[in-house]
């Protein structure tokens, strides 16, 4: 049975966003706090709903840059 309460990692990601940390700083913080690999921390943060607007904006920018190259 899944808990309706946010996980500790979820809460840490939300708190970092609320405090104004960038997505990069949030990834670094999660990596250090939970002793995760960079890839694991990046996946966890970038797949979190609170960062989706940033991820989508960067994906669009990446696509535009690739078209120019």
C-alpha positions in Angstrom: 0.0 0.0 0.0 1.4 3.4 -1.1 1.5 6.1 1.6 -0.3 9.3 0.9 2.5 11.2 2.7 5.5 12.4 0.6 8.7 10.5 0.9 11.7 12.1 2.6 13.4 12.6 -0.8 10.2 14.1 -2.3 10.0 16.5 0.6 13.7 17.4 0.2 13.2 18.1 -3.5 10.1 20.3 -2.9 11.9 22.1 -0.1 14.9 22.9 -2.3 12.5 24.3 -5.0 10.7 26.4 -2.5 14.0 27.8 -1.1 15.0 28.8 -4.6 17.7 26.3 -5.3 18.4 25.7 -9.0 17.7 22.3 -10.5 21.5 21.7 -10.6 21.9 22.7 -6.9 19.0 20.4 -6.0 20.6 17.5 -7.8 23.9 18.1 -6.0 22.0 18.4 -2.6 20.1 15.1 -3.2 23.2 13.3 -4.4 25.2 14.3 -1.2 22.3 13.9 1.2 21.3 10.4 0.0 24.7 9.3 -1.2 23.3 8.6 -4.7 25.2 8.5 -8.0 24.9 11.6 -10.1 22.7 9.8 -12.6 20.3 8.6 -9.9 20.0 12.0 -8.4 19.5 13.7 -11.8 16.8 11.2 -12.7 15.0 11.6 -9.4 15.1 15.4 -9.5 14.4 15.9 -13.2 11.5 13.4 -13.1 9.9 15.2 -10.1 6.7 17.0 -11.0 7.9 20.2 -9.3 10.7 20.6 -11.9 8.8 19.7 -15.0 8.5 23.3 -16.3 12.3 23.7 -16.1 13.0 20.3 -17.7 10.6 21.0 -20.6 12.1 24.5 -21.2 15.6 23.0 -21.2 14.5 20.2 -23.6 13.1 22.8 -26.0 16.3 24.9 -25.8 18.4 21.7 -26.4 16.2 20.8 -29.4 16.6 24.4 -30.9 20.4 24.2 -30.4 20.6 20.8 -32.1 18.7 22.2 -35.1 21.3 25.0 -35.5 24.2 22.6 -35.4 
